[in-house]
Amino acid sequence: MDVIGAIGAINALLLVLLLAIKRSKTVSDKILIAWIINFSLYFGCYFLFEQYMSILSSYWLLVMGATLLSHPVFLYIYSISLTRKNFVFNLKVASNFLLVILWMISLIPFLLLTTEEQTSIVYDKQSISYEMFLPMMLQLCVELYFFIRTLIVLVKHQSNIEQEFSYHFRINLDWLKILTYLYIVILLSSVVGYMLVSSKLLNIKVMDDLLMVVRLLLFFYMIYHGFKQKLVYYTEDFKSLPKTRKPEISKPEPVDSETTPQVQPEYTSTVARLKKMMLDDKLFLEQELSLGETANKLGIHTHQLSKLLNTQLNKSFFEFVNEYRVDEFKRLATNPINKHISLLGLAMDSGFNSKATFNRFFKNSTGLTPSEFRDRNKQ
């Protein structure tokens, strides 16, 4: 199975070259390149370890273990690079790799053993020695720690994007959440596998080969989506505001609706301008409309527009814009002229850029599926 390691290492190096020649690389792209290089080292060490091309194969095992443990760290850092505005890779971010170094230090007692003793620990003994117990437990804790942190980042991100974007497609990072779940499954499976190995119920070589194949498949899954992933946050939206315009909204007071008598005139004026702009300019037809872009057109800051939507209309930006898109879809779907156009085509013409988002939002808004609505309104 050493051919799996060779295939993984070669493919990783080729993909690094493809990304390296990409113009206008973002910080996330550079982190992805480093992550792919880490994969290449991992696959390469597996190949060398299997071929016994090193003088001390246990040291190749050390490097392979360190690169393996680095995957959760890269997963976490790559996730925050996509979800954090104006992300900068600094020493604080890089310090996450200190836990990998700590794991390498914990493996020193094992490396100081003779080759025969190392072989006995790995292959022969039914109980886990102290030389391996600490590294194994530390590895388990470190991987779970970064997987949980990654999931927290992604869950928070998916909640935040509805406040700032009118769409989910390609920015909700569902693929990273799936990747994290798959890594957790592999981690737990490997724990069970090593228990079976320790009980002499499973051959360690068979288990390692199976894990290598699965990790290779995860690598290609990561590459496929990583190459397609676009930036979520490009820059701070307020930087493009006209310098001569002052914010039009003062600190808001909590209200129940925009019709409440306590609503300040500035809010009423801005809400009216926002609604007029949405209808007259049909901003909702822009499939990737963002809160920042809309705020810039109004001449206010993004956080002010977000507060206005939340306090005056009790809606997220996602809900606000997509309600206009649903109304546009209804108008198009009930027009006999459009009866030859598919539901998805009408949805795209209404500003939606994802079939899943359209179906889910339309159902939540109307209580009907798009096809049910069209059938009920046939002319």
N, C-alpha and C positions, 0 to 999 in steps of 0.2 A: 504493500500500500504506500510505499515511499513515493510512488509516481504521483499520488494525490498532492503531496507536499511540493513536488517539482512543478506540477500544473498550477497550483495556487501561487507559488513564488513568481513564476514567469508571467502569468497573467497580471499579477499585481504590479510588477515592474513596467509592463506595457501600458497599463492604465495610468501609472504615475507619469509616464512620458506624454500621454494624451492630455492629461490635466495640466502638465507643466507648460505646454505650448498654448494653452488657452489664454486668450487676451482678457485683460481686466479681471484678474482673479480677485475674489473677495477673501476676507479673513476666513470665512467658512470653507471656501475652496482650498485654502492652504492647510487648514486643519484636516480636511478630508484627504489631501495628499499625504500628510504625515501619518494619518490613520492607515492608508493603503500601504505605505512603506512599512508600518508596524506589522500589517498582515503579511507582507512579503518576507519579513524577518522571521515571523512565526512559522510560515510554511517552509521557508528555507532551512530553518533549524530542525524542523521535523524531518526533512529529507536527509540532512547531514547526520542527524542522530541515528536514523534508520540505517544509513550506509556506513556508520562508524568511521567517518572521515576525519574525526577529531582525535587528538591524542588523549584527552580526558573527556569522554562523552558526557559526563555529569555536568560539565560546565556549559555544554550546548543545551542541556536540560534546564540549566539556570536561566539562560537567555530566552529559551522557548517559553518557560514559565513566566518570565517578566513581560514578554510581549503579549502573552495570553492575558495576563492580569491588566495590561494596559488598555485592552479593548473596552472595558466598561468606563475607564477614564476618558478615552477618546469619545465614546458615545455621549457621555455627559457634557463634555466641553463642546462637542459639535452641536448638541442640542441647544445649549445656552447661547452659542454664537449665532444661531438662527432666530432665537426667541427674545434676545435682549437687544434693546435699541442701542445703537452706537457701541457695539461690543468691541472691546480691545483685549487682545491676548497679552496679559501682563504676568508679573511674578506671582500675583495672587492666584490667577488661573492655573499657572504652571505648577504651583505648589500642590495641586491635586495628585501629581505623580510621586510625591514623597511617600505615599502609602505603598507604592510599588517598590520603592527603594527599601522601605521597612520590611516588606516581604522578602526581598532578596537577602537582607541581613539575617532574617529568621532562618534562612535555609543554610547558613554557614555551617552549623554543626553537622548537617547531613553531608555537605561537601567535604568536610574534613575526615570523613570515614574512608576506609579503604574501598576499592571497587567491589571486593567480595561482600563487605558489610552492606554497601549500598544495594547490591543485587539481592541480598538476603532480605533487606527491609522491603524492597519494592515487590519482589516476586514470591518470597517463600513464607514469611511470617504471617500468621493469621491476625495477630494483634498489631496495632499501629504504635510504633516507637515514638519516644518523645521528640526525636530528631525530625520526624515527619508530622507529628500531631500539630505542633505550633504553626508551621507553614500552611498546612491544609486548612486549619481553622481560620487563620488570618486571611488566606485567600478567599474563603467562603464569605467572611464578614466584609471584606473590601468590595467584592463583587456585588453583594446584596446592597451594600451602602450606596454604591454609585447607580445601581439599577433603580433603587427607590428614589434617589435624588433626581434621576432623569425623568421618571414617571411624574414626580411632583411638578417639575418644570413644564412638561408637556401638557399635563392636565390644566395647569394654570394658564398656559398659553392658549389652549383651546377655549378657555373661558374669556380670555382677554380679546381675542381676535374679533368677537362679535361686537365689541365696543369700538373697534377701529376700522373694521373692514365690512364690506357688503357681500362678501363671498368667502367660501372656505377652500375651494379647490386649489391644491398645490401649496397652501400655506397652513393647513391644519396639522401637518406633520404626523398624520395617522401612521405612516409607514415607520416612523421612528418609534412610535408606541408599540407597534406590532413587533418590530425588531427587538425592543427591550423585553417584551413578554417572551419571545422565543429564546432570548439569552437566559432568562430566568428558568425556563423549562429545561434548557440544556444544563444549567448549573445544578438544578435539583436532580436531574437524571444522572449527572456525573457523580453526585454524592451517593445516590443509590447504587450506581455501578461500582464505585470503589468499595462500598460495603459488601457487595457480592464478591468482588475480587478478594477482599480480606477474608471472606468466608470460603474461599476456594470454589465458588459456584460460577465464576466467570473468569475467562482468561483476560488478563490486563491488556494484552496486545490487541485482542478483538475489540475491546471497549475503546481503546485509544484510536483505533482505525475508524470505528463508527463515529466517534466524536469529531475526528478530523474531516470526514466526509460531510457531516452536518455543518461544521464551521465553514467549510468551503462553499456550501450552498448559501449560507447566511452572508458570506462575503460577496457573492454575486448579487444577492438581493440588495445588499447595502449599496453596491456600486451602481446598480441599475437605477435606484431611486435617487442616490446622491448626485449622479450626473444630471438628472432632470430637475433637481431641487432649485427653486428660485429663491432669491432673497425675500424675506418677509418684510423687514424694515430697512429702508434704503437710507434715510437720513431723518433728522429731526424736522418735522413739518413746519415748525414755526420759523425756521430760518428763511423760508421763502416769503414770509409776510412782508407787505409794504412797510417800510420803516416809518413812514409818515402817519400811518393809521394807528390810532390807539384802540385798545380793546374796548368793545362796545358793551361788555357785560360786567357788571359788578358782582360782588359775592352773592350767590343766590340764597334765598330763604326757602326752606322746604314747603312745597305746595302739593296739592292733590291733583290738579289739572291745570291746563293752560287757561281755562275760563274762570279760575278762581279770582275774585276781586283783588286779592293781595299780590297778584302777579305784577312785577315791575314793568314799566313801559319799555325799558331796554329789551327785556325778554320777549315781550309781545311783538315788538318790532322785528327782532331777529328771527323769531319763529315764523312770522309772516313772510319775511324775505326768504327764509329757507324753503318754505313750502312753495312760494311763487317761483323760486329758482328751479326747484325740482320739476314743477309742471311745465314752466315755460321753456327751460333749457333741456328738459328731459335727461337730467344727469343720471337717473337710474338706469338708463340704457347703456351706460359705460360699465362693462362687465366687471372691471376690477376697480371700481370706485372705492376710495378710502376716506376715512374721517379727515385726515390731513388735507387731502385735495379739496374736499368740500369746505373745510374751515378756511382754507386759503381763498377760495372764491368769495366767501362771506367777509373776509378780512378780519377774522378773529382767530384766536389760538385753539388748538385741538382740544385741550382740556376744558376750555370754555364751552365749545360745542358739545362735548361729551356730557358735561354737567347739565347743559340746557336740555338735551334729549332725555337724560335720566330724570331730571326734576320736573320739567314742564310737560313732557310727553310720556314719561314713564316707559321709555323704550330704549333699547340699544340701537346703535347705528345700523347694525345688521337688520334688525326688525323694521326700522324706519324705512330704509331703502327698499327692502324686499316687499313691503306692503304695496309700494308703488308698482313694483314689477308684477305682482299678482294682479293688481287692477288692470295693468296693461295687457297681461295675458288674457284676462277675462274679456276685455274689449276685442282683442284679436280673435279669440276662440269663438266668440258669438257672431262674428262677421262672416256671412256666407262666402264672401270672396276668398277667405282663407281656409275653406273646408278641405282643400287638397294638401294643405301644409300639415306636417306631423306635429304632434304635441311637443316633442323636443324642439323642433324648429321654431314653433311659436314661443317656447320658453326662452330660447336663445335670442329671439327677436325682442323679447321683453326685458332683456338685461341679465338673465341668469347665465352662468357659465358652467353649471354642473347639473346633470340630470338628478343626482341624488339629493342635492340641496333643494332643487326646485320641487321635487315630489314631496319631500319632507315638509318644507315650509308651506306649500300649498295645502297639504292635508291638515296641518296644524291651524292654518288660517281659516279655512273654509269648512273643514270637516268632511270634505270630499276629495277623492283622487282627481287628478286632471281629466282622466277619461270619463269619470262619472259626471263631472261638471259639464263636459262637452256634450255628453249624451243627453243630459237634462235640458240643455239649451240649444238643441238642434232646431234649425228653422227650415 
